[in-house]
Amino acid sequence: MGAANATIVVSFSDDALSGEYYMAELDAEANGDKTSFPAVSPPPVYFIIQHDATLRILNIVSTNGSISGGGTVSRTKTDTALFAAAGDDVSLPCVGSASFSFTFGSASVSVNGSTATANSGSFPALANVSVRGTFKQYALNANIPPLAADETYDVYIVIYFGAA
């Protein structure tokens, strides 16, 4: 029995929008941390999207199957942040309620959207970051053709963003 892989591609109606905040990825929690799926009767493949108010989703299509959903879910994203000096900015893994657990040094941190800024502290400051955010969740329902045991089939999910 072969396997199916899902890949997310993002496209913008205007290249100037590509610098705006967005995040799109397979939903590890809903998919049980899987990135490859059985080709025979594949389960829905869930993915999540988060973006700032300057963007809107124009369309979501796939190279196989259909897209459904659009409800909201809460997810926690984690990362490591290093602040070398006061005034340093670090990108967060998503927008939401952030907490910082410093493992070396310390810093007073302010958060604006998807960016954290060190205000003052003992530098360098290294922190484990946990951010709880709200995402739009969608499902890909693919129709995979029969595959040999060693074959894989790639399905692409394309998300089109435009200006809000």
Helices and strands as residue ranges (DSSP letters): E 3-12, G 15-19, E 22-26, E 36-38, E 45-51, E 55-62, E 66-83, E 89-91, E 97-112, E 115-141, E 152-163
